[in-house]
Amino acid sequence: MNDLFVSEPARGTGLADALILACADEARRHGALSLGWQTAKDNKRAQKVYERVSAERSEWLDYSLAL
């Protein structure tokens, strides 16, 4: 999964939580042991969603090199 977006009218309805949990169920079905993703440090709304689904914040930092 590259991006997860919920339209503005659907925000606050629990849809984002349901989508993440559905992805987790599908990943488990295929034998995955974990899911990982990234969000901007200032995207507090998304971070609240991730906390609601019991995701744990990683201590790792992500880097990229533009080519």
PDB file with one MODEL, atoms N, CA, C and O in Angstrom:
MODEL        1
ATOM      1  N   MET A   1       0.862  -1.167   0.000  1.00  0.00           N
ATOM      2  CA  MET A   1       0.000   0.000   0.000  1.00  0.00           C
ATOM      3  C   MET A   1       0.902   1.222   0.000  1.00  0.00           C
ATOM      4  O   MET A   1       1.840   1.317   0.792  1.00  0.00           O
ATOM      5  N   ASN A   2       0.618   2.132  -0.874  1.00  0.00           N
ATOM      6  CA  ASN A   2       1.414   3.346  -0.957  1.00  0.00           C
ATOM      7  C   ASN A   2       0.740   4.505  -0.236  1.00  0.00           C
ATOM      8  O   ASN A   2       1.407   5.247   0.485  1.00  0.00           O
ATOM      9  N   ASP A   3      -0.540   4.671  -0.411  1.00  0.00           N
ATOM     10  CA  ASP A   3      -1.263   5.777   0.220  1.00  0.00           C
ATOM     11  C   ASP A   3      -2.622   5.304   0.702  1.00  0.00           C
ATOM     12  O   ASP A   3      -3.228   4.400   0.127  1.00  0.00           O
ATOM     13  N   LEU A   4      -3.081   5.933   1.763  1.00  0.00           N
ATOM     14  CA  LEU A   4      -4.427   5.680   2.274  1.00  0.00           C
ATOM     15  C   LEU A   4      -5.077   7.037   2.497  1.00  0.00           C
ATOM     16  O   LEU A   4      -4.601   7.841   3.299  1.00  0.00           O
ATOM     17  N   PHE A   5      -6.144   7.280   1.798  1.00  0.00           N
ATOM     18  CA  PHE A   5      -6.860   8.541   1.936  1.00  0.00           C
ATOM     19  C   PHE A   5      -8.322   8.258   2.223  1.00  0.00           C
ATOM     20  O   PHE A   5      -8.900   7.308   1.695  1.00  0.00           O
ATOM     21  N   VAL A   6      -8.908   9.085   3.057  1.00  0.00           N
ATOM     22  CA  VAL A   6     -10.344   9.038   3.306  1.00  0.00           C
ATOM     23  C   VAL A   6     -10.871  10.423   2.949  1.00  0.00           C
ATOM     24  O   VAL A   6     -10.327  11.430   3.402  1.00  0.00           O
ATOM     25  N   SER A   7     -11.914  10.477   2.148  1.00  0.00           N
ATOM     26  CA  SER A   7     -12.451  11.770   1.729  1.00  0.00           C
ATOM     27  C   SER A   7     -12.919  12.571   2.937  1.00  0.00           C
ATOM     28  O   SER A   7     -13.300  12.010   3.964  1.00  0.00           O
ATOM     29  N   GLU A   8     -12.885  13.864   2.798  1.00  0.00           N
ATOM     30  CA  GLU A   8     -13.256  14.758   3.903  1.00  0.00           C
ATOM     31  C   GLU A   8     -14.614  14.418   4.512  1.00  0.00           C
ATOM     32  O   GLU A   8     -14.723  14.371   5.737  1.00  0.00           O
ATOM     33  N   PRO A   9     -15.665  14.176   3.702  1.00  0.00           N
ATOM     34  CA  PRO A   9     -16.967  13.856   4.309  1.00  0.00           C
ATOM     35  C   PRO A   9     -16.970  12.555   5.118  1.00  0.00           C
ATOM     36  O   PRO A   9     -17.796  12.386   6.015  1.00  0.00           O
ATOM     37  N   ALA A  10     -16.050  11.638   4.806  1.00  0.00           N
ATOM     38  CA  ALA A  10     -16.011  10.348   5.507  1.00  0.00           C
ATOM     39  C   ALA A  10     -15.124  10.377   6.747  1.00  0.00           C
ATOM     40  O   ALA A  10     -15.115   9.424   7.526  1.00  0.00           O
ATOM     41  N   ARG A  11     -14.383  11.456   6.931  1.00  0.00           N
ATOM     42  CA  ARG A  11     -13.485  11.537   8.086  1.00  0.00           C
ATOM     43  C   ARG A  11     -14.299  11.634   9.370  1.00  0.00           C
ATOM     44  O   ARG A  11     -15.330  12.304   9.432  1.00  0.00           O
ATOM     45  N   GLY A  12     -13.805  10.950  10.380  1.00  0.00           N
ATOM     46  CA  GLY A  12     -14.500  10.941  11.664  1.00  0.00           C
ATOM     47  C   GLY A  12     -15.582   9.878  11.759  1.00  0.00           C
ATOM     48  O   GLY A  12     -16.294   9.808  12.760  1.00  0.00           O
ATOM     49  N   THR A  13     -15.714   9.050  10.727  1.00  0.00           N
ATOM     50  CA  THR A  13     -16.755   8.010  10.722  1.00  0.00           C
ATOM     51  C   THR A  13     -16.212   6.640  11.109  1.00  0.00           C
ATOM     52  O   THR A  13     -16.978   5.688  11.258  1.00  0.00           O
ATOM     53  N   GLY A  14     -14.890   6.534  11.274  1.00  0.00           N
ATOM     54  CA  GLY A  14     -14.284   5.237  11.566  1.00  0.00           C
ATOM     55  C   GLY A  14     -13.836   4.497  10.317  1.00  0.00           C
ATOM     56  O   GLY A  14     -13.312   3.387  10.409  1.00  0.00           O
ATOM     57  N   LEU A  15     -14.034   5.094   9.157  1.00  0.00           N
ATOM     58  CA  LEU A  15     -13.669   4.428   7.906  1.00  0.00           C
ATOM     59  C   LEU A  15     -12.163   4.188   7.808  1.00  0.00           C
ATOM     60  O   LEU A  15     -11.742   3.113   7.380  1.00  0.00           O
ATOM     61  N   ALA A  16     -11.355   5.155   8.191  1.00  0.00           N
ATOM     62  CA  ALA A  16      -9.898   4.979   8.121  1.00  0.00           C
ATOM     63  C   ALA A  16      -9.460   3.811   8.998  1.00  0.00           C
ATOM     64  O   ALA A  16      -8.640   2.992   8.584  1.00  0.00           O
ATOM     65  N   ASP A  17     -10.007   3.735  10.209  1.00  0.00           N
ATOM     66  CA  ASP A  17      -9.689   2.621  11.107  1.00  0.00           C
ATOM     67  C   ASP A  17     -10.058   1.298  10.439  1.00  0.00           C
ATOM     68  O   ASP A  17      -9.277   0.347  10.449  1.00  0.00           O
ATOM     69  N   ALA A  18     -11.249   1.250   9.862  1.00  0.00           N
ATOM     70  CA  ALA A  18     -11.730   0.021   9.227  1.00  0.00           C
ATOM     71  C   ALA A  18     -10.845  -0.372   8.046  1.00  0.00           C
ATOM     72  O   ALA A  18     -10.573  -1.556   7.848  1.00  0.00           O
ATOM     73  N   LEU A  19     -10.396   0.599   7.265  1.00  0.00           N
ATOM     74  CA  LEU A  19      -9.527   0.302   6.122  1.00  0.00           C
ATOM     75  C   LEU A  19      -8.185  -0.268   6.579  1.00  0.00           C
ATOM     76  O   LEU A  19      -7.687  -1.236   6.003  1.00  0.00           O
ATOM     77  N   ILE A  20      -7.607   0.331   7.610  1.00  0.00           N
ATOM     78  CA  ILE A  20      -6.327  -0.165   8.113  1.00  0.00           C
ATOM     79  C   ILE A  20      -6.488  -1.573   8.672  1.00  0.00           C
ATOM     80  O   ILE A  20      -5.664  -2.448   8.406  1.00  0.00           O
ATOM     81  N   LEU A  21      -7.534  -1.790   9.436  1.00  0.00           N
ATOM     82  CA  LEU A  21      -7.756  -3.118  10.014  1.00  0.00           C
ATOM     83  C   LEU A  21      -8.045  -4.158   8.933  1.00  0.00           C
ATOM     84  O   LEU A  21      -7.658  -5.318   9.076  1.00  0.00           O
ATOM     85  N   ALA A  22      -8.723  -3.757   7.853  1.00  0.00           N
ATOM     86  CA  ALA A  22      -8.961  -4.676   6.736  1.00  0.00           C
ATOM     87  C   ALA A  22      -7.640  -5.023   6.046  1.00  0.00           C
ATOM     88  O   ALA A  22      -7.427  -6.171   5.655  1.00  0.00           O
ATOM     89  N   CYS A  23      -6.760  -4.041   5.899  1.00  0.00           N
ATOM     90  CA  CYS A  23      -5.433  -4.314   5.330  1.00  0.00           C
ATOM     91  C   CYS A  23      -4.668  -5.280   6.223  1.00  0.00           C
ATOM     92  O   CYS A  23      -4.001  -6.190   5.730  1.00  0.00           O
ATOM     93  N   ALA A  24      -4.762  -5.086   7.533  1.00  0.00           N
ATOM     94  CA  ALA A  24      -4.083  -5.979   8.477  1.00  0.00           C
ATOM     95  C   ALA A  24      -4.623  -7.399   8.359  1.00  0.00           C
ATOM     96  O   ALA A  24      -3.853  -8.359   8.359  1.00  0.00           O
ATOM     97  N   ASP A  25      -5.928  -7.533   8.260  1.00  0.00           N
ATOM     98  CA  ASP A  25      -6.534  -8.863   8.107  1.00  0.00           C
ATOM     99  C   ASP A  25      -6.049  -9.543   6.831  1.00  0.00           C
ATOM    100  O   ASP A  25      -5.725 -10.730   6.836  1.00  0.00           O
ATOM    101  N   GLU A  26      -6.003  -8.790   5.748  1.00  0.00           N
ATOM    102  CA  GLU A  26      -5.551  -9.349   4.471  1.00  0.00           C
ATOM    103  C   GLU A  26      -4.074  -9.741   4.550  1.00  0.00           C
ATOM    104  O   GLU A  26      -3.680 -10.788   4.038  1.00  0.00           O
ATOM    105  N   ALA A  27      -3.272  -8.911   5.183  1.00  0.00           N
ATOM    106  CA  ALA A  27      -1.851  -9.225   5.328  1.00  0.00           C
ATOM    107  C   ALA A  27      -1.659 -10.496   6.157  1.00  0.00           C
ATOM    108  O   ALA A  27      -0.845 -11.350   5.806  1.00  0.00           O
ATOM    109  N   ARG A  28      -2.405 -10.619   7.255  1.00  0.00           N
ATOM    110  CA  ARG A  28      -2.338 -11.836   8.083  1.00  0.00           C
ATOM    111  C   ARG A  28      -2.705 -13.068   7.261  1.00  0.00           C
ATOM    112  O   ARG A  28      -2.062 -14.113   7.362  1.00  0.00           O
ATOM    113  N   ARG A  29      -3.746 -12.928   6.452  1.00  0.00           N
ATOM    114  CA  ARG A  29      -4.210 -14.033   5.616  1.00  0.00           C
ATOM    115  C   ARG A  29      -3.106 -14.521   4.676  1.00  0.00           C
ATOM    116  O   ARG A  29      -3.058 -15.696   4.312  1.00  0.00           O
ATOM    117  N   HIS A  30      -2.232 -13.608   4.295  1.00  0.00           N
ATOM    118  CA  HIS A  30      -1.123 -13.949   3.397  1.00  0.00           C
ATOM    119  C   HIS A  30       0.164 -14.269   4.158  1.00  0.00           C
ATOM    120  O   HIS A  30       1.224 -14.429   3.552  1.00  0.00           O
ATOM    121  N   GLY A  31       0.071 -14.362   5.477  1.00  0.00           N
ATOM    122  CA  GLY A  31       1.230 -14.769   6.265  1.00  0.00           C
ATOM    123  C   GLY A  31       2.148 -13.657   6.733  1.00  0.00           C
ATOM    124  O   GLY A  31       3.220 -13.933   7.270  1.00  0.00           O
ATOM    125  N   ALA A  32       1.757 -12.416   6.544  1.00  0.00           N
ATOM    126  CA  ALA A  32       2.602 -11.302   6.999  1.00  0.00           C
ATOM    127  C   ALA A  32       2.628 -11.252   8.523  1.00  0.00           C
ATOM    128  O   ALA A  32       1.655 -11.610   9.187  1.00  0.00           O
ATOM    129  N   LEU A  33       3.739 -10.808   9.054  1.00  0.00           N
ATOM    130  CA  LEU A  33       3.891 -10.696  10.498  1.00  0.00           C
ATOM    131  C   LEU A  33       3.706  -9.267  10.997  1.00  0.00           C
ATOM    132  O   LEU A  33       3.483  -9.043  12.187  1.00  0.00           O
ATOM    133  N   SER A  34       3.799  -8.304  10.086  1.00  0.00           N
ATOM    134  CA  SER A  34       3.613  -6.910  10.489  1.00  0.00           C
ATOM    135  C   SER A  34       3.289  -6.055   9.273  1.00  0.00           C
ATOM    136  O   SER A  34       3.470  -6.475   8.130  1.00  0.00           O
ATOM    137  N   LEU A  35       2.810  -4.861   9.542  1.00  0.00           N
ATOM    138  CA  LEU A  35       2.597  -3.834   8.522  1.00  0.00           C
ATOM    139  C   LEU A  35       3.387  -2.612   8.956  1.00  0.00           C
ATOM    140  O   LEU A  35       3.542  -2.361  10.152  1.00  0.00           O
ATOM    141  N   GLY A  36       3.874  -1.872   8.016  1.00  0.00           N
ATOM    142  CA  GLY A  36       4.576  -0.638   8.335  1.00  0.00           C
ATOM    143  C   GLY A  36       4.164   0.461   7.379  1.00  0.00           C
ATOM    144  O   GLY A  36       3.796   0.193   6.235  1.00  0.00           O
ATOM    145  N   TRP A  37       4.223   1.687   7.842  1.00  0.00           N
ATOM    146  CA  TRP A  37       3.894   2.822   6.992  1.00  0.00           C
ATOM    147  C   TRP A  37       4.524   4.067   7.567  1.00  0.00           C
ATOM    148  O   TRP A  37       5.116   4.041   8.646  1.00  0.00           O
ATOM    149  N   GLN A  38       4.394   5.155   6.840  1.00  0.00           N
ATOM    150  CA  GLN A  38       4.982   6.429   7.234  1.00  0.00           C
ATOM    151  C   GLN A  38       3.925   7.511   7.172  1.00  0.00           C
ATOM    152  O   GLN A  38       2.941   7.411   6.440  1.00  0.00           O
ATOM    153  N   THR A  39       4.155   8.542   7.957  1.00  0.00           N
ATOM    154  CA  THR A  39       3.330   9.741   7.868  1.00  0.00           C
ATOM    155  C   THR A  39       4.199  10.933   8.224  1.00  0.00           C
ATOM    156  O   THR A  39       5.246  10.783   8.852  1.00  0.00           O
ATOM    157  N   ALA A  40       3.770  12.091   7.829  1.00  0.00           N
ATOM    158  CA  ALA A  40       4.516  13.305   8.166  1.00  0.00           C
ATOM    159  C   ALA A  40       4.460  13.555   9.671  1.00  0.00           C
ATOM    160  O   ALA A  40       3.462  13.251  10.325  1.00  0.00           O
ATOM    161  N   LYS A  41       5.530  14.106  10.205  1.00  0.00           N
ATOM    162  CA  LYS A  41       5.586  14.390  11.640  1.00  0.00           C
ATOM    163  C   LYS A  41       4.453  15.305  12.088  1.00  0.00           C
ATOM    164  O   LYS A  41       3.972  15.201  13.216  1.00  0.00           O
ATOM    165  N   ASP A  42       4.030  16.200  11.200  1.00  0.00           N
ATOM    166  CA  ASP A  42       2.989  17.160  11.579  1.00  0.00           C
ATOM    167  C   ASP A  42       1.571  16.682  11.246  1.00  0.00           C
ATOM    168  O   ASP A  42       0.614  17.434  11.432  1.00  0.00           O
ATOM    169  N   ASN A  43       1.420  15.454  10.762  1.00  0.00           N
ATOM    170  CA  ASN A  43       0.091  14.929  10.428  1.00  0.00           C
ATOM    171  C   ASN A  43      -0.522  14.282  11.674  1.00  0.00           C
ATOM    172  O   ASN A  43      -0.617  13.059  11.782  1.00  0.00           O
ATOM    173  N   LYS A  44      -0.926  15.125  12.590  1.00  0.00           N
ATOM    174  CA  LYS A  44      -1.444  14.662  13.883  1.00  0.00           C
ATOM    175  C   LYS A  44      -2.758  13.897  13.729  1.00  0.00           C
ATOM    176  O   LYS A  44      -3.026  12.965  14.486  1.00  0.00           O
ATOM    177  N   ARG A  45      -3.564  14.282  12.767  1.00  0.00           N
ATOM    178  CA  ARG A  45      -4.843  13.589  12.563  1.00  0.00           C
ATOM    179  C   ARG A  45      -4.611  12.128  12.184  1.00  0.00           C
ATOM    180  O   ARG A  45      -5.263  11.229  12.715  1.00  0.00           O
ATOM    181  N   ALA A  46      -3.690  11.906  11.275  1.00  0.00           N
ATOM    182  CA  ALA A  46      -3.367  10.528  10.876  1.00  0.00           C
ATOM    183  C   ALA A  46      -2.772   9.759  12.049  1.00  0.00           C
ATOM    184  O   ALA A  46      -3.089   8.586  12.248  1.00  0.00           O
ATOM    185  N   GLN A  47      -1.924  10.404  12.814  1.00  0.00           N
ATOM    186  CA  GLN A  47      -1.299   9.734  13.951  1.00  0.00           C
ATOM    187  C   GLN A  47      -2.341   9.277  14.969  1.00  0.00           C
ATOM    188  O   GLN A  47      -2.184   8.226  15.590  1.00  0.00           O
ATOM    189  N   LYS A  48      -3.391  10.054  15.140  1.00  0.00           N
ATOM    190  CA  LYS A  48      -4.471   9.646  16.048  1.00  0.00           C
ATOM    191  C   LYS A  48      -5.161   8.380  15.537  1.00  0.00           C
ATOM    192  O   LYS A  48      -5.513   7.499  16.322  1.00  0.00           O
ATOM    193  N   VAL A  49      -5.351   8.295  14.228  1.00  0.00           N
ATOM    194  CA  VAL A  49      -5.951   7.089  13.637  1.00  0.00           C
ATOM    195  C   VAL A  49      -5.060   5.890  13.928  1.00  0.00           C
ATOM    196  O   VAL A  49      -5.546   4.845  14.361  1.00  0.00           O
ATOM    197  N   TYR A  50      -3.773   6.031  13.696  1.00  0.00           N
ATOM    198  CA  TYR A  50      -2.846   4.918  13.890  1.00  0.00           C
ATOM    199  C   TYR A  50      -2.819   4.472  15.348  1.00  0.00           C
ATOM    200  O   TYR A  50      -2.738   3.278  15.635  1.00  0.00           O
ATOM    201  N   GLU A  51      -2.887   5.421  16.255  1.00  0.00           N
ATOM    202  CA  GLU A  51      -2.927   5.075  17.677  1.00  0.00           C
ATOM    203  C   GLU A  51      -4.220   4.342  18.027  1.00  0.00           C
ATOM    204  O   GLU A  51      -4.210   3.431  18.854  1.00  0.00           O
ATOM    205  N   ARG A  52      -5.328   4.732  17.408  1.00  0.00           N
ATOM    206  CA  ARG A  52      -6.610   4.062  17.681  1.00  0.00           C
ATOM    207  C   ARG A  52      -6.599   2.598  17.267  1.00  0.00           C
ATOM    208  O   ARG A  52      -7.259   1.769  17.894  1.00  0.00           O
ATOM    209  N   VAL A  53      -5.850   2.274  16.213  1.00  0.00           N
ATOM    210  CA  VAL A  53      -5.800   0.873  15.770  1.00  0.00           C
ATOM    211  C   VAL A  53      -4.635   0.127  16.425  1.00  0.00           C
ATOM    212  O   VAL A  53      -4.271  -0.967  15.994  1.00  0.00           O
ATOM    213  N   SER A  54      -4.064   0.716  17.452  1.00  0.00           N
ATOM    214  CA  SER A  54      -2.989   0.114  18.263  1.00  0.00           C
ATOM    215  C   SER A  54      -1.666  -0.042  17.526  1.00  0.00           C
ATOM    216  O   SER A  54      -0.861  -0.903  17.881  1.00  0.00           O
ATOM    217  N   ALA A  55      -1.431   0.778  16.506  1.00  0.00           N
ATOM    218  CA  ALA A  55      -0.124   0.772  15.848  1.00  0.00           C
ATOM    219  C   ALA A  55       0.889   1.422  16.788  1.00  0.00           C
ATOM    220  O   ALA A  55       0.559   2.340  17.539  1.00  0.00           O
ATOM    221  N   GLU A  56       2.111   0.938  16.736  1.00  0.00           N
ATOM    222  CA  GLU A  56       3.169   1.472  17.583  1.00  0.00           C
ATOM    223  C   GLU A  56       4.103   2.347  16.767  1.00  0.00           C
ATOM    224  O   GLU A  56       4.485   1.999  15.650  1.00  0.00           O
ATOM    225  N   ARG A  57       4.461   3.477  17.334  1.00  0.00           N
ATOM    226  CA  ARG A  57       5.385   4.393  16.667  1.00  0.00           C
ATOM    227  C   ARG A  57       6.789   3.799  16.699  1.00  0.00           C
ATOM    228  O   ARG A  57       7.265   3.369  17.750  1.00  0.00           O
ATOM    229  N   SER A  58       7.435   3.779  15.566  1.00  0.00           N
ATOM    230  CA  SER A  58       8.786   3.241  15.448  1.00  0.00           C
ATOM    231  C   SER A  58       9.805   4.291  15.892  1.00  0.00           C
ATOM    232  O   SER A  58       9.557   5.494  15.808  1.00  0.00           O
ATOM    233  N   GLU A  59      10.926   3.819  16.354  1.00  0.00           N
ATOM    234  CA  GLU A  59      12.025   4.711  16.718  1.00  0.00           C
ATOM    235  C   GLU A  59      12.947   4.987  15.530  1.00  0.00           C
ATOM    236  O   GLU A  59      13.903   5.753  15.646  1.00  0.00           O
ATOM    237  N   TRP A  60      12.656   4.361  14.389  1.00  0.00           N
ATOM    238  CA  TRP A  60      13.483   4.525  13.204  1.00  0.00           C
ATOM    239  C   TRP A  60      13.175   5.838  12.504  1.00  0.00           C
ATOM    240  O   TRP A  60      12.051   6.335  12.559  1.00  0.00           O
ATOM    241  N   LEU A  61      14.175   6.389  11.851  1.00  0.00           N
ATOM    242  CA  LEU A  61      14.011   7.568  11.011  1.00  0.00           C
ATOM    243  C   LEU A  61      14.130   7.133   9.560  1.00  0.00           C
ATOM    244  O   LEU A  61      14.942   6.267   9.234  1.00  0.00           O
ATOM    245  N   ASP A  62      13.337   7.719   8.701  1.00  0.00           N
ATOM    246  CA  ASP A  62      13.384   7.396   7.274  1.00  0.00           C
ATOM    247  C   ASP A  62      14.224   8.435   6.544  1.00  0.00           C
ATOM    248  O   ASP A  62      14.127   9.633   6.808  1.00  0.00           O
ATOM    249  N   TYR A  63      15.042   7.956   5.631  1.00  0.00           N
ATOM    250  CA  TYR A  63      15.847   8.828   4.793  1.00  0.00           C
ATOM    251  C   TYR A  63      15.604   8.465   3.341  1.00  0.00           C
ATOM    252  O   TYR A  63      15.242   7.331   3.026  1.00  0.00           O
ATOM    253  N   SER A  64      15.808   9.440   2.452  1.00  0.00           N
ATOM    254  CA  SER A  64      15.752   9.157   1.020  1.00  0.00           C
ATOM    255  C   SER A  64      16.789  10.019   0.317  1.00  0.00           C
ATOM    256  O   SER A  64      17.197  11.062   0.827  1.00  0.00           O
ATOM    257  N   LEU A  65      17.201   9.577  -0.838  1.00  0.00           N
ATOM    258  CA  LEU A  65      18.170  10.294  -1.646  1.00  0.00           C
ATOM    259  C   LEU A  65      17.553  10.509  -3.018  1.00  0.00           C
ATOM    260  O   LEU A  65      17.327   9.558  -3.765  1.00  0.00           O
ATOM    261  N   ALA A  66      17.286  11.756  -3.340  1.00  0.00           N
ATOM    262  CA  ALA A  66      16.712  12.068  -4.651  1.00  0.00           C
ATOM    263  C   ALA A  66      17.773  11.864  -5.722  1.00  0.00           C
ATOM    264  O   ALA A  66      18.924  12.263  -5.546  1.00  0.00           O
ATOM    265  N   LEU A  67      17.391  11.249  -6.821  1.00  0.00           N
ATOM    266  CA  LEU A  67      18.329  10.981  -7.917  1.00  0.00           C
ATOM    267  C   LEU A  67      17.964  11.758  -9.159  1.00  0.00           C
ATOM    268  O   LEU A  67      18.648  11.651 -10.177  1.00  0.00           O
TER     269      LEU A  67
ENDMDL
END
